Amino acid sequence: MKSKNLEIMKKNGINVPKFFVLKWEELIDYNTFSAELSKCISQWKKDTLSKQSDCLNILLDRFIRVPEIILEKNIEYAVRSSCNMEDGEEYSFAGMFDTYLNVEAGDVSLRIKDCLKALYCKSALEYSILNHIDIAQMKMDVIVQEMVEGDFSGILFTSNPQGILNEAVITVGKGLGDAVVSDKIQTVTYYYNVSDKKYYYDGMEDLLSMDILDNLISIGENIKKIFDYPYADIEFSVIGNEIYILQARKITSFTEEETEVYDNSNIVESYPGITLPLSESFARAAYTGVFSGLARRIWKKEELIEQFSSLFENMVGSVNGAMYYKIDNWYTLLQCVPFGKKIIPIWQEMLGVKDRKELPERMKLSHLIRIKTYFNFAYEFFWVQKSMKKLNEHYEEVNRYFKKTFREDLTNEQLKELYRNVEEELLAVWDITLINDLYAFLFTAMAKKMDKSGRVYERISGIKDIESMKPVRELIQLAEFRLQNVSEEEYIVRKNAYIDHYGDRTVEELKMESRTFRTNPELLDQKIEEYASDSLKLQEMKQKMMHKENELNGNMKEGFFERRAVAGIRNREISRLNRTRIYGMVRSIFQAVGKNFVLQNRLESVEDIYYLKIEEIFDEMNTHRDLRKITKERKKEYENFKSMPIYNRIVATKTGLQKLNHFEKKQKQIFQTEFLSGVPCSFGKVTGSVSVIESAKEIKNTKNKILVARMTDPGWVFLLASAKGIVTEKGSLLSHTAIIARELRIPSIVAVENATELLKNGDIVEMDGSTGDIHILQRKCEK
């Protein structure tokens, strides 16, 4: 397979070092050997693997016929094995066959024989038996390739093997590639988002220039097209600015698992940067409530809502601390509304979605349900402006209830009840704002289409007394009031009235952790002083606020669309400010819970409440878990996220999303600890007993053990086959440990500093191959 791939790449213009291939049939007396091989196989079924391997290699040695090869004496060569079964659709034989580097011309024939004998090595026979491969059908070609003494060598995965499909991973080190795979040198790993063309690296030194990285990504995409691979694993070397491709194969560790698309278009405006767990969990609760409410409104069928509940619960998500829309779920729901496929492009344009991918399959609804859905949606769409008026009135009722009920000295149980009441009263009916948003989007798009002057946005932007401008207008008035000779008491009354109305409006206002005028009134004092310090600027701002409302198009048809667009936009801004106030209510509730936890000595500070999720907070009201420890770990985790780029779009398998980076350098520690972490390489979470391995030769039984070692080699396939998981001190995402573990579908974590000293035989640990976390649950001495 390797040899065939090299020939195809060369034919398609890929820069491959000069090579030639010696076929299996050229290297042995094929017909006679095949007959003898069948006899040999039939006789050794009861023998051990070692005896079987010895028997086959003795037989093979009799029939090897290496032809005379004329080679240049002053050139060194790489001699590579190329089995017909490896790196294919079904089988990989990862790391089992040999490659010999820096081979002098006089030694090439000897290394060719060594490559041939690797066909029947113990690990290859074991793999063949496990996968029911007919050994008689296995063949070994040999590639002889001019040596490339790379400045840097490494491996490119066109998609992250952890399941992030639009993120390429490049692991590279100085010198030859075998040292990278075998963890003999320090490596740097680059994580490159192919959608955004952004990357970060994990390692001591930034080895590759941006041009080299971009070229590698481009070559990877080209190789995928040549072979029609969805994902490729490519070995390369770099000399100066020239990239040589040494081999390429299909990544076989990906399953047919369903993918998810995370897109931060629009939501990044509400949740820029890193969003802490409390905010993320409330955002999920809000979107769940709103979208299930929308389904209830247009389906009017509870069993359908229950059937698709997982969809509503996953409209948004967090990846490495950043908020995203799970955009396929939005498309799925939008296709339920009349003319959904026509509406989606309008929705994409209004939200700024750049990647207009193929739409997912529509929900499987009966014709009757779909007809009823269309009718109900059309009815709600027609009456949406009246419904928005009712919603605003209902919000005012809930706001009055909250102000009457909320006090900072409420118990946690009372605060929990207040939260549930606000959630139930508002989230379930807030869905009408989605229909109003669509109303505003649709009529704005239609007004734009009908407009001949190109000024439609100018006309519909100057809306008199639009709600979003009121906080600024009131602040200007407050600054003017401050400049007058008024008493401090009068000023405080006006200031408190402002906070009561607009105290929750601030930058990043939907984040619970954001400081607002309500939580930190001194911020309002600073803003007022800023406005009042420049009277000319203050008057200039005031004049801008007093503009005349723009006249809409007088044409009956064009004016019809513009008037409705303005109505939708006006109500959208009202609901957005009210939404901010709802988030302010929730912020006040959880700040009060945080104060109670501080008084109970369960948190160090009120702000630590932001590092807990809503259900965690409510669950912990009646338990005695160490919240200080949880928040301390979360702070470290989220501080780590800050060093990572935030991508516009992430495409991943459903198990591949959460991925910690290991950008920071860990301080060496040999003292006792209950938590370790490393680089996650293969998925799965398991609990088991530790077996610390100093030498693989000494181990006989690894069944259901979590193996801990300094490093591994390809021969570890025997130990790993029966193990629960593998933890190593050395390694990278692309080392043999990772490759084999993924092949065997067991969790693996590499680059865990001092693992063999911190973990002891018999310790019970939980390891998570998706995050790289290892928790020590019980020490052997405690049993």
MIPALUM-490869 format. One record per residue (C-alpha): residue number from 1; y, z, x; residue in one letter. Coordinates in steps of 0.2 Angstrom, whole numbers, plus 2048, in hexadecimal, padded with zeros to 3 digits. Example, Ala and Ser with C-alpha at 12.3 -4.5 7.8 and 13.67 -1.06 7.14 Angstrom:
2
i,py,pz,px,aa
1,7EA,827,83E,A .
2,7FB,824,844,S .
REM end
This chain:
783
i,py,pz,px,aa
1,800,800,800,M .
2,80C,804,80E,K .
3,809,7F4,817,S .
4,80B,7EA,807,K .
5,81B,7F3,803,N .
6,822,7EF,815,L .
7,81E,7DD,813,E .
8,827,7DC,802,I .
9,836,7E5,808,M .
10,837,7D9,817,K .
11,836,7CA,80C,K .
12,844,7D1,801,N .
13,850,7D4,810,G .
14,84E,7E7,812,I .
15,851,7EC,824,N .
16,840,7F0,82A,V .
17,83B,7F3,83D,P .
18,830,7E4,843,K .
19,81E,7E7,83F,F .
20,80D,7DF,83C,F .
21,7FE,7E4,832,V .
22,7EC,7E5,837,L .
23,7E1,7E4,827,K .
24,7D2,7EF,824,W .
25,7C6,7DF,824,E .
26,7CD,7DA,835,E .
27,7CA,7EB,83D,L .
28,7B8,7EE,838,I .
29,7A8,7E4,836,D .
30,7AB,7E5,823,Y .
31,79C,7DE,81B,N .
32,78F,7E8,825,T .
33,79A,7F8,825,F .
34,79B,7F7,811,S .
35,788,7F6,810,A .
36,786,805,81C,E .
37,794,80F,813,L .
38,78B,80E,802,S .
39,77B,815,80A,K .
40,784,823,813,C .
41,78D,828,803,I .
42,77D,829,7F9,S .
43,775,834,806,Q .
44,782,842,809,W .
45,787,848,7F8,K .
46,781,85A,7FB,K .
47,789,85B,80C,D .
48,799,864,810,T .
49,7AA,85B,811,L .
50,7AA,85D,824,S .
51,799,855,825,K .
52,79D,847,81A,Q .
53,7AD,844,824,S .
54,7A3,844,834,D .
55,796,839,82D,C .
56,7A2,82C,827,L .
57,7AC,82B,837,N .
58,79D,82A,842,I .
59,798,81B,837,L .
60,7A9,813,838,L .
61,7AA,815,84A,D .
62,79B,809,84C,R .
63,7A4,7FB,843,F .
64,7B6,7FC,849,I .
65,7BB,7EC,851,R .
66,7CD,7ED,856,V .
67,7D3,7DC,85B,P .
68,7DD,7D9,86C,E .
69,7EF,7DB,868,I .
70,7FD,7D4,874,I .
71,80B,7E0,874,L .
72,81B,7E2,87E,E .
73,819,7EF,88C,K .
74,82B,7F6,88B,N .
75,82B,7FA,879,I .
76,823,809,870,E .
77,81B,808,85F,Y .
78,818,811,84F,A .
79,806,80F,849,V .
80,804,813,837,R .
81,7F5,815,82B,S .
82,7F6,80B,81B,S .
83,7E8,80F,80E,C .
84,7E6,804,7FF,N .
85,7E5,813,7F4,M .
86,7F5,81D,7FA,E .
87,806,81E,7F2,D .
88,800,815,7E2,G .
89,802,817,7D0,E .
90,7F3,823,7CF,E .
91,7F1,82B,7E0,Y .
92,7FC,830,7EE,S .
93,7F2,838,7FC,F .
94,802,840,802,A .
95,802,845,814,G .
96,7F0,842,817,M .
97,7F0,832,822,F .
98,7F7,831,833,D .
99,806,829,83C,T .
100,808,828,84F,Y .
101,819,826,856,L .
102,81F,821,867,N .
103,80E,819,86B,V .
104,80E,80F,87C,E .
105,807,7FD,87B,A .
106,7F7,802,884,G .
107,7F3,810,878,D .
108,7F6,806,867,V .
109,7E4,801,866,S .
110,7DE,813,867,L .
111,7EA,819,85A,R .
112,7E4,80B,84E,I .
113,7D3,812,84F,K .
114,7DA,823,84C,D .
115,7E3,81D,83C,C .
116,7D3,815,836,L .
117,7C9,825,838,K .
118,7D6,82E,82E,A .
119,7CF,825,81F,L .
120,7C1,831,81E,Y .
121,7C9,841,824,C .
122,7C5,851,81A,K .
123,7D5,852,810,S .
124,7D3,840,80B,A .
125,7C1,842,805,L .
126,7C6,852,7FC,E .
127,7D4,849,7F3,Y .
128,7C9,83A,7EF,S .
129,7BB,846,7E7,I .
130,7C8,84F,7DD,L .
131,7D0,83F,7D6,N .
132,7BF,836,7D3,H .
133,7C3,828,7E0,I .
134,7B5,81D,7E6,D .
135,7B5,81F,7F8,I .
136,7AC,80E,7FB,A .
137,7BC,806,7F4,Q .
138,7C8,80F,800,M .
139,7CF,803,80E,K .
140,7DB,807,81D,M .
141,7E7,7FA,824,D .
142,7F1,7FE,833,V .
143,803,7FB,836,I .
144,80A,7F8,847,V .
145,81D,7FA,847,Q .
146,82A,7F9,855,E .
147,830,80B,858,M .
148,842,80F,851,V .
149,849,81D,85B,E .
150,855,823,84D,G .
151,864,82D,850,D .
152,85F,835,83F,F .
153,850,833,834,S .
154,84B,839,823,G .
155,845,835,812,I .
156,84F,830,802,L .
157,849,834,7F1,F .
158,852,828,7E5,T .
159,850,836,7D8,S .
160,84F,849,7DB,N .
161,83D,84E,7DA,P .
162,842,85D,7D1,Q .
163,846,852,7C2,G .
164,858,84E,7C3,I .
165,856,83B,7C1,L .
166,868,835,7C6,N .
167,869,840,7D5,E .
168,862,839,7E6,A .
169,85C,844,7F3,V .
170,85D,840,806,I .
171,855,84C,813,T .
172,85A,847,824,V .
173,859,84E,836,G .
174,85C,848,848,K .
175,84F,83E,850,G .
176,83F,837,848,L .
177,839,839,836,G .
178,829,842,83A,D .
179,832,851,840,A .
180,83C,851,82F,V .
181,82C,851,824,V .
182,823,85E,82F,S .
183,832,86A,82F,D .
184,833,86A,842,K .
185,846,867,843,I .
186,855,86D,839,Q .
187,859,862,82B,T .
188,867,85E,81F,V .
189,864,85A,80D,T .
190,871,850,803,Y .
191,871,850,7F0,Y .
192,87A,840,7EA,Y .
193,87E,83D,7D8,N .
194,87D,82A,7D6,V .
195,887,82A,7C6,S .
196,896,832,7CD,D .
197,893,82D,7E0,K .
198,896,840,7E4,K .
199,88B,84A,7F0,Y .
200,889,85B,7F8,Y .
201,87E,860,806,Y .
202,874,86F,80B,D .
203,872,872,81D,G .
204,87A,877,82D,M .
205,883,866,831,E .
206,889,857,828,D .
207,87F,849,831,L .
208,882,839,827,L .
209,892,830,824,S .
210,898,82B,812,M .
211,894,819,816,D .
212,882,81D,81C,I .
213,87F,827,80C,L .
214,886,819,801,D .
215,87C,80C,80A,N .
216,86C,817,808,L .
217,86F,819,7F6,I .
218,872,806,7F4,S .
219,862,802,7FE,I .
220,858,80E,7F3,G .
221,85E,805,7E3,E .
222,85A,7F4,7EA,N .
223,848,7FA,7EF,I .
224,846,801,7DD,K .
225,84A,7F0,7D7,K .
226,83F,7E7,7E3,I .
227,82F,7F1,7DE,F .
228,835,7F5,7CC,D .
229,833,807,7D0,Y .
230,83C,814,7C5,P .
231,83D,820,7D4,Y .
232,83A,81D,7E6,A .
233,836,827,7F6,D .
234,83D,81E,805,I .
235,83B,823,818,E .
236,849,81D,823,F .
237,851,81E,834,S .
238,863,81B,839,V .
239,869,815,84A,I .
240,87C,814,84B,G .
241,881,80C,83A,N .
242,871,803,838,E .
243,864,809,82B,I .
244,852,805,82E,Y .
245,845,807,820,I .
246,834,80D,826,L .
247,82B,80E,815,Q .
248,82D,80F,803,A .
249,822,815,7F5,R .
250,823,81A,7E2,K .
251,826,82D,7DE,I .
252,817,832,7D5,T .
253,81B,844,7D1,S .
254,826,840,7C2,F .
255,81D,841,7B1,T .
256,821,837,7A1,E .
257,82C,846,79C,E .
258,83A,843,790,E .
259,84B,843,799,T .
260,85C,84A,794,E .
261,86D,844,797,V .
262,87B,850,79B,Y .
263,88D,849,799,D .
264,89D,853,79C,N .
265,8A8,846,793,S .
266,8B5,850,789,N .
267,8AC,861,78A,I .
268,8B3,862,79C,V .
269,8C4,864,794,E .
270,8BF,874,78B,S .
271,8B3,87A,799,Y .
272,8BA,874,7AA,P .
273,8B1,87A,7BA,G .
274,8A5,889,7B9,I .
275,8A2,891,7A8,T .
276,89A,8A3,7A8,L .
277,88B,8A7,79E,P .
278,894,8B0,78F,L .
279,89E,8A0,78C,S .
280,890,895,78E,E .
281,885,89F,782,S .
282,893,89F,775,F .
283,896,88D,777,A .
284,884,88A,773,R .
285,885,895,764,A .
286,894,88D,75E,A .
287,88E,87B,75F,Y .
288,87D,880,758,T .
289,886,888,749,G .
290,892,879,746,V .
291,884,86C,748,F .
292,878,874,73D,S .
293,886,877,730,G .
294,889,864,731,L .
295,877,860,72E,A .
296,877,86C,71F,R .
297,886,864,718,R .
298,880,852,719,I .
299,86D,855,717,W .
300,86D,863,70B,K .
301,85A,866,70F,K .
302,856,876,719,E .
303,845,871,71F,E .
304,84D,862,728,L .
305,859,86D,730,I .
306,84B,878,736,E .
307,841,869,73C,Q .
308,850,864,747,F .
309,856,875,74C,S .
310,852,872,75E,S .
311,85E,864,75E,L .
312,86C,86E,757,F .
313,869,87C,764,E .
314,86A,86F,772,N .
315,87B,866,76F,M .
316,882,86E,77F,V .
317,87B,875,78F,G .
318,880,87C,7A0,S .
319,87A,875,7B0,V .
320,87E,87F,7C0,N .
321,88C,888,7B6,G .
322,894,878,7AF,A .
323,895,874,79D,M .
324,88E,863,796,Y .
325,88A,85A,786,Y .
326,878,856,784,K .
327,87E,845,77F,I .
328,86E,83E,778,D .
329,86D,84B,76B,N .
330,87F,846,765,W .
331,87A,834,764,Y .
332,86A,839,75A,T .
333,875,842,74D,L .
334,883,835,74D,L .
335,876,828,748,Q .
336,873,832,738,C .
337,884,82E,731,V .
338,888,81D,729,P .
339,88C,80F,735,F .
340,887,81C,743,G .
341,884,80E,750,K .
342,895,807,74D,K .
343,89D,818,74D,I .
344,895,81E,75E,I .
345,89F,812,769,P .
346,8AF,818,760,I .
347,8AA,82A,763,W .
348,8A6,826,776,Q .
349,8B7,81E,778,E .
350,8C0,82D,771,M .
351,8B6,83A,77B,L .
352,8B7,82F,78B,G .
353,8A4,82D,78D,V .
354,8A3,820,79B,K .
355,891,81D,79C,D .
356,88C,814,78C,R .
357,879,815,78E,K .
358,86C,80F,782,E .
359,86B,819,772,L .
360,85C,825,76F,P .
361,850,821,760,E .
362,857,826,74F,R .
363,851,835,746,M .
364,842,831,73B,K .
365,849,834,72A,L .
366,842,82D,71A,S .
367,84C,820,711,H .
368,850,82B,703,L .
369,857,839,70F,I .
370,861,82C,719,R .
371,869,825,709,I .
372,86D,837,703,K .
373,874,83B,715,T .
374,87F,82B,714,Y .
375,885,830,702,F .
376,889,842,707,N .
377,892,83D,717,F .
378,89C,831,70E,A .
379,8A1,83E,701,Y .
380,8A6,84B,70F,E .
381,8AF,83D,718,F .
382,8B9,838,709,F .
383,8BE,84B,705,W .
384,8C0,851,717,V .
385,8D2,854,717,Q .
386,8D0,860,708,K .
387,8C1,868,710,S .
388,8CC,86B,720,M .
389,8D9,874,715,K .
390,8CB,87F,70E,K .
391,8C5,883,71F,L .
392,8D6,888,725,N .
393,8D8,894,716,E .
394,8C6,89B,71A,H .
395,8CB,89D,72C,Y .
396,8DA,8A8,727,E .
397,8CF,8B3,71C,E .
398,8C3,8B6,72A,V .
399,8D2,8B9,736,N .
400,8D9,8C6,72B,R .
401,8C8,8CE,729,Y .
402,8C6,8CF,73C,F .
403,8D7,8D6,73F,K .
404,8D4,8E4,732,K .
405,8C2,8E8,739,T .
406,8C4,8E6,74C,F .
407,8C8,8F5,757,R .
408,8C4,8F7,769,E .
409,8BC,908,766,D .
410,8AE,900,75B,L .
411,89C,904,760,T .
412,892,8F6,767,N .
413,888,8F5,757,E .
414,898,8F3,74D,Q .
415,89E,8E6,759,L .
416,88E,8DC,758,K .
417,88F,8DD,745,E .
418,8A1,8D7,745,L .
419,89C,8C8,751,Y .
420,88D,8C3,745,R .
421,899,8C3,736,N .
422,8A6,8B8,73F,V .
423,898,8AD,745,E .
424,890,8AB,734,E .
425,8A1,8A9,72A,E .
426,8A8,89C,736,L .
427,89B,892,740,L .
428,891,88D,731,A .
429,8A1,885,729,V .
430,8AA,87E,738,W .
431,89F,86E,738,D .
432,8AC,866,72D,I .
433,8B7,865,73C,T .
434,8AA,858,743,L .
435,8AC,84D,734,I .
436,8BF,84F,736,N .
437,8BE,84A,748,D .
438,8B4,83B,744,L .
439,8C1,837,736,Y .
440,8CF,838,743,A .
441,8C6,82E,750,F .
442,8C1,820,743,L .
443,8D2,81E,73B,F .
444,8DA,81E,74C,T .
445,8CF,811,752,A .
446,8D1,806,743,M .
447,8E4,809,744,A .
448,8E3,803,756,K .
449,8D9,7F4,751,K .
450,8E5,7EF,743,M .
451,8F5,7F2,74D,D .
452,8FD,7E2,755,K .
453,90B,7EB,75E,S .
454,900,7F6,76A,G .
455,90A,806,765,R .
456,8FE,80E,759,V .
457,8FC,81D,764,Y .
458,90E,81F,766,E .
459,911,820,753,R .
460,903,82C,750,I .
461,907,838,75E,S .
462,917,83F,758,G .
463,911,84A,74A,I .
464,91D,856,743,K .
465,918,869,745,D .
466,907,864,74C,I .
467,8FE,875,74F,E .
468,8FB,873,761,S .
469,90D,872,765,M .
470,912,882,75C,K .
471,90D,88F,76A,P .
472,919,886,776,V .
473,927,885,769,R .
474,925,898,765,E .
475,924,89C,778,L .
476,935,893,77A,I .
477,93D,89D,76C,Q .
478,936,8AD,774,L .
479,93D,8A8,785,A .
480,94E,8A5,77C,E .
481,94D,8B5,773,F .
482,949,8BE,783,R .
483,95A,8B7,78A,L .
484,963,8BF,77C,Q .
485,969,8D1,77D,N .
486,95B,8D8,773,V .
487,953,8E9,774,S .
488,942,8EB,77D,E .
489,93B,8F1,76D,E .
490,940,8E1,763,E .
491,939,8D6,772,Y .
492,928,8DF,772,I .
493,927,8DC,75F,V .
494,92A,8C9,761,R .
495,91F,8C8,770,K .
496,910,8D1,766,N .
497,913,8C6,758,A .
498,911,8B7,763,Y .
499,901,8BE,76B,I .
500,8FA,8C1,759,D .
501,8FD,8AF,755,H .
502,8FA,8A6,765,Y .
503,8F4,8B2,772,G .
504,8E3,8A9,774,D .
505,8EA,898,779,R .
506,8E9,896,78B,T .
507,8E1,88B,798,V .
508,8CE,88B,797,E .
509,8D0,894,787,E .
510,8BE,891,781,L .
511,8B8,89B,790,K .
512,8B5,8AD,78C,M .
513,8BA,8B2,79E,E .
514,8CB,8A9,79D,S .
515,8DA,8B5,79E,R .
516,8E5,8B3,78E,T .
517,8F5,8BA,788,F .
518,8EB,8C5,77D,R .
519,8E0,8CC,78A,T .
520,8EE,8CD,797,N .
521,8FF,8CE,78F,P .
522,907,8CE,7A0,E .
523,903,8BB,7A1,L .
524,90E,8B8,792,L .
525,91C,8C3,79B,D .
526,91B,8B8,7AA,Q .
527,91C,8A8,7A0,K .
528,92B,8AE,796,I .
529,934,8B2,7A6,E .
530,92F,8A1,7AD,E .
531,937,899,79E,Y .
532,946,8A4,79D,A .
533,94A,8A2,7AF,S .
534,951,891,7AD,D .
535,95B,88F,79D,S .
536,95F,87C,7A0,L .
537,94C,879,7A1,K .
538,949,884,792,L .
539,956,87A,788,Q .
540,94E,869,78E,E .
541,93D,86F,788,M .
542,944,875,777,K .
543,94C,863,775,Q .
544,93B,85B,778,K .
545,933,866,76B,M .
546,940,861,75E,M .
547,93B,84E,75D,H .
548,93B,845,74D,K .
549,92A,840,746,E .
550,926,82E,74A,N .
551,926,822,73B,E .
552,915,81B,737,L .
553,912,808,735,N .
554,91A,802,724,G .
555,90D,7F5,722,N .
556,901,7FB,713,M .
557,8F1,7F7,71C,K .
558,8F6,7FD,72E,E .
559,8FF,80C,727,G .
560,8F0,811,71D,F .
561,8E6,813,72D,F .
562,8F4,81C,736,E .
563,8F7,828,729,R .
564,8E5,82D,728,R .
565,8E4,82E,73B,A .
566,8F3,83A,73B,V .
567,8EC,845,72D,A .
568,8DB,846,737,G .
569,8E5,84A,747,I .
570,8F0,857,73F,R .
571,8E1,860,738,N .
572,8D7,85F,748,R .
573,8E5,868,751,E .
574,8E6,876,744,I .
575,8D3,878,746,S .
576,8D4,878,759,R .
577,8E1,886,759,L .
578,8D7,890,74D,N .
579,8C7,88D,757,R .
580,8D1,894,766,T .
581,8D4,8A4,75B,R .
582,8C2,8A5,756,I .
583,8BE,8A5,769,Y .
584,8CB,8B2,76B,G .
585,8C2,8BD,75E,M .
586,8B2,8BB,767,V .
587,8BA,8BF,778,R .
588,8C2,8CF,771,S .
589,8B1,8D4,76A,I .
590,8A8,8D2,77A,F .
591,8B5,8DA,785,Q .
592,8B3,8E9,77A,A .
593,8A1,8E9,77D,V .
594,8A4,8E7,78F,G .
595,8AF,8F7,78F,K .
596,8A1,900,786,N .
597,895,8FB,793,F .
598,8A1,901,7A1,V .
599,8A3,912,798,L .
600,890,913,797,Q .
601,88F,90F,7AA,N .
602,885,8FF,7A7,R .
603,892,8F3,7AE,L .
604,89E,8F5,7BC,E .
605,8AD,8EC,7B3,S .
606,8B1,8E5,7A2,V .
607,8B1,8D3,7AA,E .
608,89F,8D5,7AE,D .
609,89B,8D2,79C,I .
610,89F,8BF,79F,Y .
611,88F,8BE,7AA,Y .
612,884,8C2,79B,L .
613,87E,8B7,78D,K .
614,881,8BC,77B,I .
615,86F,8C0,776,E .
616,86D,8C9,787,E .
617,87C,8D4,782,I .
618,875,8D8,771,F .
619,864,8DB,777,D .
620,86A,8E7,785,E .
621,873,8F2,779,M .
622,863,8FC,775,N .
623,85B,8FA,786,T .
624,85D,901,798,H .
625,85C,8F2,7A3,R .
626,867,8F2,7B2,D .
627,875,8E7,7AD,L .
628,87E,8EA,7BD,R .
629,870,8E2,7C6,K .
630,870,8D3,7BA,I .
631,882,8D0,7BB,T .
632,882,8D2,7CE,K .
633,875,8C4,7D0,E .
634,87E,8B9,7C3,R .
635,88E,8BB,7CD,K .
636,886,8B5,7DD,K .
637,87E,8A7,7D3,E .
638,88E,8A1,7CC,Y .
639,897,8A3,7DC,E .
640,88A,897,7E3,N .
641,88D,88A,7D5,F .
642,8A0,889,7DB,K .
643,89A,880,7EB,S .
644,892,872,7E1,M .
645,89A,863,7DA,P .
646,89B,861,7C8,I .
647,894,850,7C2,Y .
648,89A,846,7B3,N .
649,888,842,7AE,R .
650,877,849,7B2,I .
651,867,841,7AD,V .
652,858,84C,7AF,A .
653,846,850,7A8,T .
654,846,85F,79C,K .
655,83F,86B,7AA,T .
656,84A,864,7B8,G .
657,85C,86A,7B3,L .
658,85F,87B,7BB,Q .
659,860,879,7CD,K .
660,868,885,7D9,L .
661,86F,87F,7E9,N .
662,86D,888,7F9,H .
663,87D,883,801,F .
664,881,894,808,E .
665,879,89A,818,K .
666,86F,8A9,814,K .
667,871,8B8,81F,Q .
668,860,8BD,828,K .
669,859,8CD,821,Q .
670,848,8D5,825,I .
671,84B,8E5,81A,F .
672,842,8E8,80A,Q .
673,848,8DE,7FB,T .
674,842,8DA,7E9,E .
675,849,8C9,7E8,F .
676,847,8B9,7F3,L .
677,84D,8A7,7F1,S .
678,84A,897,7F9,G .
679,84B,884,7F5,V .
680,841,880,7E5,P .
681,836,871,7E7,C .
682,828,871,7DA,S .
683,82A,877,7C8,F .
684,821,885,7C0,G .
685,823,898,7BE,K .
686,814,8A3,7C2,V .
687,810,8B5,7C6,T .
688,802,8BA,7D2,G .
689,7FC,8C3,7E2,S .
690,803,8BE,7F3,V .
691,7F9,8B8,801,S .
692,802,8B7,811,V .
693,7FB,8AA,81C,I .
694,7FD,8AB,82F,E .
695,7F0,89E,833,S .
696,7E8,892,826,A .
697,7D8,893,830,K .
698,7D5,8A5,82C,E .
699,7D7,8A3,819,I .
700,7C8,8A0,80E,K .
701,7CD,8A5,7FD,N .
702,7DE,8A0,7F5,T .
703,7D8,89F,7E3,K .
704,7E7,8A4,7D7,N .
705,7F1,8AB,7E6,K .
706,803,8A8,7EA,I .
707,802,8A2,7FC,L .
708,810,8A7,808,V .
709,812,89F,819,A .
710,81E,89A,827,R .
711,81A,887,824,M .
712,80C,87C,81F,T .
713,804,86B,823,D .
714,7FA,85E,819,P .
715,7EA,867,81C,G .
716,7F0,875,810,W .
717,7EB,86A,802,V .
718,7DB,874,802,F .
719,7E3,885,801,L .
720,7F0,87F,7F4,L .
721,7E4,877,7E8,A .
722,7DE,888,7E2,S .
723,7EE,892,7E5,A .
724,7FB,897,7D7,K .
725,80A,892,7E2,G .
726,811,891,7F4,I .
727,81F,899,7FD,V .
728,824,894,80E,T .
729,832,899,81B,E .
730,834,887,821,K .
731,835,877,817,G .
732,840,86C,80C,S .
733,83F,862,7FC,L .
734,836,855,806,L .
735,82A,85E,811,S .
736,817,85E,80F,H .
737,817,86F,806,T .
738,822,867,7F8,A .
739,819,857,7F7,I .
740,808,85E,7F5,I .
741,80D,86C,7E9,A .
742,815,85F,7DE,R .
743,806,855,7DF,E .
744,7FB,864,7DA,L .
745,808,869,7CD,R .
746,80A,87B,7D4,I .
747,81B,883,7D7,P .
748,821,883,7E9,S .
749,831,88B,7F1,I .
750,835,887,803,V .
751,842,88D,80F,A .
752,840,8A0,80A,V .
753,847,8A9,819,E .
754,83B,8B7,820,N .
755,82F,8B5,812,A .
756,81F,8B9,81C,T .
757,828,8CA,821,E .
758,82F,8CE,811,L .
759,820,8CB,806,L .
760,810,8D4,809,K .
761,7FD,8D0,805,N .
762,7FA,8D6,7F3,G .
763,80C,8D7,7ED,D .
764,80E,8D1,7DB,I .
765,81C,8C4,7DA,V .
766,823,8B8,7CE,E .
767,829,8A7,7D5,M .
768,833,89A,7CC,D .
769,831,889,7D3,G .
770,840,882,7C9,S .
771,84D,88E,7D0,T .
772,846,894,7E1,G .
773,846,8A6,7DB,D .
774,838,8B3,7E0,I .
775,838,8C4,7D8,H .
776,82D,8D1,7DF,I .
777,826,8DA,7D0,L .
778,81A,8E7,7D9,Q .
779,817,8EB,7EB,R .
780,805,8EE,7F0,K .
781,809,900,7F6,C .
782,80F,904,7E4,E .
783,7FF,8FF,7DB,K .
REM end
